[in-house]
């Protein structure tokens, strides 16, 4: 489990995480939603030790994230940030091999190559494995990055806005893929999303944040309520049931 204990963080005078306590990794897919500036991405950065909190701590399967060896931490948790641009010109296979670094230290053995091949196959990237990333569509490129974190072979997979800049078709494909990873591979997927309807359709649990705090944490049916969403996003939100699913409607 990922235990977040009284974590706070500031950028200058601005508090972006305010005494957040959570336990993550109990269900297959957990979505974190909320307006811009809610602290969602910073929370992921703290969990992945990309930034150090000013207070509190994170414990992952009994290991303190602040003191664990980087290699040990990378075997527990994989974090895919939204700004995952690379300056080097890499093929799909090159990128996915990076996911094995915590295990291979750059010297890939048979087990590492098997893990790379499995991840590429699972993401249906075999026809593209020799293509350069800058030759791919946005959806294909995002699948390649997810294959990289899948090859890392961690229990916990954190993805920060993986639907960013994707069209509707590719966004649906990515969410179905994450759901499948949780169900078939027993991964614990924790994902930051802006689209509350994707969160509702594909998640077991939704955490709503605003102003650096957790304001709601429940199953989708309990989050998809007009009064809760309207207060969270500060605009009128209607919720309708369509084919047995709660769908949020909001207008300009």
C-alpha positions as CSV (number, residue, x, y, z in Angstrom):
1,X,0.0,0.0,0.0
2,X,1.0,3.6,-0.5
3,X,0.5,5.5,2.8
4,X,0.5,9.3,2.6
5,X,0.8,10.7,6.1
6,X,0.1,14.4,6.7
7,X,2.0,15.6,3.6
8,X,2.3,19.3,2.9
9,X,4.2,21.1,0.2
10,X,4.7,24.8,-0.8
11,X,6.1,26.6,-3.8
12,X,7.3,29.8,-2.3
13,X,4.5,31.3,-0.2
14,X,1.9,29.2,-2.0
15,X,0.7,26.0,-0.2
16,X,-0.1,23.4,-2.9
17,X,-0.5,20.4,-0.6
18,X,-2.1,21.0,2.8
19,X,-1.8,18.1,5.3
20,X,-2.9,15.4,2.9
21,X,-3.3,11.9,4.4
22,X,-4.4,9.0,2.1
23,X,-3.9,5.3,1.5
24,X,-3.6,4.3,-2.1
25,X,-3.3,1.0,-3.9
26,X,-6.3,-0.8,-2.4
27,X,-8.2,-1.2,-5.7
28,X,-7.5,-1.6,-9.4
29,X,-8.0,1.9,-10.7
30,X,-8.1,5.1,-8.6
31,X,-8.7,8.4,-10.3
32,X,-7.6,11.7,-8.8
33,X,-9.8,14.6,-10.1
34,X,-10.1,18.3,-9.4
35,X,-9.5,21.8,-10.9
36,X,-6.1,23.1,-12.0
37,X,-4.0,24.0,-9.0
38,X,-5.7,21.4,-6.8
39,X,-2.3,19.7,-6.0
40,X,-2.9,16.5,-8.0
41,X,0.4,16.6,-9.9
42,X,2.4,17.7,-6.9
43,X,1.0,14.8,-4.9
44,X,2.3,12.4,-7.6
45,X,5.6,14.1,-7.6
46,X,5.9,13.7,-3.8
47,X,4.9,10.0,-4.0
48,X,7.5,9.4,-6.7
49,X,10.2,11.4,-4.8
50,X,10.5,13.9,-7.6
51,X,10.0,16.6,-5.0
52,X,10.5,16.5,-1.2
53,X,7.5,17.5,1.0
54,X,8.0,20.2,3.6
55,X,6.1,18.0,6.0
56,X,4.8,14.5,6.3
57,X,6.0,11.3,4.7
58,X,5.2,8.6,2.2
59,X,5.6,4.9,2.9
60,X,5.3,2.4,0.1
61,X,4.9,-1.3,1.1
62,X,6.7,-0.5,4.3
63,X,9.6,1.5,2.8
64,X,9.9,5.2,3.5
65,X,10.0,6.9,0.1
66,X,12.3,9.6,1.4
67,X,15.1,7.2,2.4
68,X,14.7,4.2,0.2
69,X,17.4,3.5,-2.4
70,X,16.3,4.8,-5.8
71,X,16.6,1.4,-7.3
72,X,14.4,-0.2,-4.6
73,X,11.8,2.6,-5.0
74,X,11.8,2.1,-8.8
75,X,11.0,-1.6,-8.2
76,X,7.9,-0.6,-6.2
77,X,6.4,2.3,-8.1
78,X,6.4,3.6,-11.7
79,X,5.4,7.2,-12.3
80,X,4.6,8.6,-15.8
81,X,4.6,12.4,-15.7
82,X,2.6,14.5,-18.1
83,X,5.7,16.2,-19.4
84,X,7.3,13.0,-20.7
85,X,9.1,14.6,-23.7
86,X,12.5,13.3,-24.6
87,X,15.3,15.1,-26.5
88,X,17.0,11.9,-27.7
89,X,15.6,10.3,-30.8
90,X,14.5,6.9,-29.7
91,X,12.6,4.0,-31.1
92,X,9.7,2.4,-29.3
93,X,11.9,-0.5,-28.3
94,X,14.6,1.8,-27.0
95,X,12.0,3.6,-24.8
96,X,10.5,0.5,-23.4
97,X,13.9,-0.8,-22.5
98,X,14.4,2.2,-20.2
99,X,11.7,0.6,-18.0
100,X,14.1,-2.2,-17.2
101,X,16.8,0.1,-15.8
102,X,16.0,-0.5,-12.1
103,X,16.5,-4.3,-12.8
104,X,19.2,-4.3,-15.4
105,X,21.2,-1.1,-14.8
106,X,21.5,-0.8,-18.6
107,X,22.7,-4.4,-19.2
108,X,19.6,-6.2,-20.4
109,X,19.6,-9.9,-19.8
110,X,17.1,-12.5,-21.0
111,X,14.5,-11.7,-18.3
112,X,14.7,-8.0,-19.2
113,X,14.2,-8.6,-22.9
114,X,11.3,-10.9,-22.2
115,X,9.7,-8.2,-20.0
116,X,10.2,-5.6,-22.9
117,X,8.7,-8.0,-25.4
118,X,5.7,-8.7,-23.2
119,X,5.1,-5.0,-22.6
120,X,5.3,-4.2,-26.3
121,X,3.0,-7.0,-27.2
122,X,0.5,-6.0,-24.4
123,X,0.3,-2.5,-25.8
124,X,-0.1,-3.9,-29.4
125,X,3.1,-2.1,-30.4
126,X,4.9,-4.9,-32.2
127,X,4.5,-3.4,-35.7
128,X,5.9,-0.1,-34.3
129,X,8.8,-1.3,-32.2
130,X,11.4,-0.1,-34.6
131,X,9.7,3.2,-35.3
132,X,11.1,6.5,-33.9
133,X,8.8,8.2,-31.3
134,X,8.6,11.4,-33.4
135,X,7.1,9.3,-36.2
136,X,4.1,8.2,-34.1
137,X,0.7,9.7,-33.5
138,X,-0.1,11.0,-30.1
139,X,-2.0,7.9,-29.1
140,X,0.7,5.6,-30.3
141,X,3.4,7.6,-28.4
142,X,1.4,7.5,-25.2
143,X,1.0,3.7,-25.5
144,X,4.8,3.5,-25.9
145,X,5.3,5.4,-22.7
146,X,2.8,3.2,-20.9
147,X,4.7,0.1,-22.2
148,X,7.8,1.6,-20.6
149,X,6.2,1.8,-17.2
150,X,4.6,-1.7,-17.7
151,X,8.1,-3.1,-18.4
152,X,9.3,-1.6,-15.2
153,X,7.1,-4.3,-13.6
154,X,5.9,-2.5,-10.5
155,X,2.8,-3.2,-8.4
156,X,1.9,0.5,-8.4
157,X,1.6,2.6,-11.6
158,X,1.0,6.3,-11.4
159,X,0.0,8.3,-14.5
160,X,-0.3,12.1,-14.5
161,X,-2.9,13.2,-17.1
162,X,-2.2,10.4,-19.6
163,X,-5.1,11.6,-21.8
164,X,-3.5,15.1,-22.2
165,X,-3.6,16.1,-25.9
166,X,-5.3,12.9,-27.1
167,X,-8.5,12.9,-29.2
168,X,-11.6,11.1,-28.0
169,X,-10.9,7.8,-29.7
170,X,-7.3,7.5,-28.3
171,X,-8.4,8.7,-24.8
172,X,-11.0,5.9,-24.7
173,X,-8.4,3.4,-25.8
174,X,-5.9,4.5,-23.1
175,X,-8.6,4.3,-20.4
176,X,-9.7,0.8,-21.5
177,X,-6.0,-0.2,-21.5
178,X,-5.5,1.0,-17.9
179,X,-8.6,-0.8,-16.8
180,X,-7.4,-4.0,-18.5
181,X,-3.9,-3.6,-16.8
182,X,-5.6,-3.5,-13.4
183,X,-7.9,-6.4,-14.1
184,X,-5.6,-8.8,-16.0
185,X,-2.2,-7.9,-14.6
186,X,-3.3,-7.1,-11.0
187,X,-1.7,-3.6,-11.2
188,X,-2.8,-0.8,-8.9
189,X,-3.3,2.1,-11.3
190,X,-3.6,5.6,-9.9
191,X,-4.3,8.3,-12.5
192,X,-4.8,12.0,-12.6
193,X,-7.7,12.9,-14.9
194,X,-9.5,16.1,-15.9
195,X,-12.4,14.3,-17.6
196,X,-14.7,13.3,-14.7
197,X,-16.8,11.0,-17.0
198,X,-13.7,8.9,-17.9
199,X,-13.0,8.7,-14.1
200,X,-16.6,7.6,-13.4
201,X,-16.7,5.0,-16.2
202,X,-13.3,3.3,-15.5
203,X,-12.5,3.8,-11.8
204,X,-13.1,1.8,-8.7
205,X,-12.4,4.8,-6.5
206,X,-12.3,8.6,-7.1
207,X,-10.4,11.1,-5.0
208,X,-11.4,14.7,-5.4
209,X,-8.9,17.5,-4.6
210,X,-9.2,21.2,-4.3
211,X,-6.9,23.8,-2.9
212,X,-4.3,21.2,-1.9
213,X,-6.7,19.2,0.1
214,X,-8.8,16.0,-0.3
215,X,-12.4,17.1,-0.3
216,X,-14.0,13.7,-1.2
217,X,-12.8,10.1,-1.5
218,X,-15.4,7.5,-2.5
219,X,-16.7,5.1,-5.1
220,X,-17.7,6.8,-8.4
221,X,-21.4,6.6,-7.6
222,X,-20.9,8.7,-4.5
223,X,-18.6,11.3,-6.2
224,X,-20.9,11.8,-9.2
225,X,-23.3,14.0,-7.5
226,X,-24.3,17.5,-8.8
227,X,-23.7,19.3,-5.6
228,X,-20.3,17.8,-5.0
229,X,-19.1,18.4,-8.5
230,X,-20.5,21.9,-8.7
231,X,-18.7,22.8,-5.4
232,X,-15.5,21.1,-6.6
233,X,-15.3,22.9,-10.0
234,X,-17.2,26.1,-9.1
235,X,-19.7,25.8,-11.9
236,X,-23.1,24.2,-12.4
237,X,-22.9,20.4,-13.1
238,X,-25.8,18.2,-13.8
239,X,-25.5,14.4,-13.5
240,X,-27.7,12.1,-15.6
241,X,-27.9,8.3,-15.7
242,X,-27.3,6.9,-19.3
243,X,-27.3,3.2,-19.8
244,X,-26.8,2.7,-16.1
245,X,-23.8,5.0,-15.9
246,X,-23.6,8.4,-14.2
247,X,-22.6,11.1,-16.7
248,X,-21.8,14.7,-15.8
249,X,-23.1,17.5,-18.0
250,X,-21.7,21.0,-17.8
251,X,-22.1,23.9,-20.2
252,X,-20.2,27.1,-21.1
